[in-house]
Amino acid sequence: MNMHLGHFARLGMPQLFEEHSLTKWYRKDIHFAIERYVKKYFHPDMVRVSKEEAYPG
């Protein structure tokens, strides 16, 4: 299991996401969707989304 998702599972995050109908946001590749969304409103040179920065090893 991905370390990040495993850590959040132990904290009960999957249940919180489910309770609030946000399960589609509980994905380890969500940073790609966020990057696409933000680039709709900001110049691509202004956007920097990195899985490594969001989920440091």
C-alpha positions in Angstrom: 0.0 0.0 0.0 1.2 3.5 -0.7 2.8 4.9 2.4 0.8 8.1 2.2 -2.6 6.4 1.8 -1.7 3.9 4.5 -0.9 6.7 6.9 -4.2 8.4 6.2 -6.1 5.2 6.5 -4.8 4.7 10.0 -6.0 8.2 10.8 -9.5 7.4 9.6 -9.4 9.6 6.6 -11.1 7.2 4.2 -14.2 7.3 6.4 -14.1 11.1 6.6 -13.9 11.4 2.8 -16.8 9.0 2.4 -18.9 10.8 5.0 -18.6 14.0 3.0 -19.0 12.4 -0.4 -15.4 13.2 -1.4 -14.2 9.7 -2.1 -13.2 10.7 -5.7 -10.6 13.0 -4.1 -9.0 10.2 -2.1 -6.5 9.1 -4.7 -2.7 9.1 -4.8 -2.7 10.7 -8.3 -5.0 13.6 -7.3 -2.1 16.0 -7.9 -2.6 15.6 -11.7 -6.3 16.6 -11.5 -5.4 19.6 -9.3 -2.7 20.7 -11.7 -5.1 20.6 -14.7 -7.7 22.5 -12.7 -5.3 25.2 -11.5 -3.8 25.7 -15.0 -7.3 26.7 -16.2 -6.9 29.9 -14.2 -3.2 30.5 -13.9 -0.4 30.6 -16.5 1.3 27.2 -16.6 4.6 28.9 -15.6 3.0 29.9 -12.3 1.8 26.4 -11.5 4.0 23.8 -9.9 2.5 20.6 -8.6 4.7 17.9 -7.4 3.8 14.6 -5.8 7.3 14.5 -4.2 6.6 17.9 -2.5 3.1 17.0 -1.4 4.0 13.5 -0.2 7.7 13.5 0.8 9.3 10.1 1.3 
